[in-house]
Amino acid sequence: MRDLVVLLVSFGMLALATAASVQCAWVLWVEAPAGSKQWSVATWVHPPRFTAKEHCEAARTTMNAMKAIDGRMHSLVSEANDAYSCLPDTVDPCKPKGE
């Protein structure tokens, strides 16, 4: 019985370690103008890197809402037809696929 408990605890610790290693940072990118394939990190958002996808998505939503609320805001922040995307920090949309 004791061996079973040790085995189950070991598997639990392994699962937690695996889950932690899967987590990554998320980066808010902007494609300006949308469809141009000209990507850059949204450096006017501080920080442009997030520890959770949900936080990055919230920043993306906020940027889109700011453009919708005040049409003049796009001249201060970005062009009106920019596209914001949240991508894992392991993905660089500037590089061609396959690199």
Secondary structure, DSSP 8 states (H G I E B T S, - for coil): -HHHHHHHHHHHHHHHHHHHHH---EEEEEESSTTS--EEE-TTSSSSEESSHHHHHHHHHHHHHHHHH-TTHHHHHS-TT-EEEEEETT--TTS-TT-
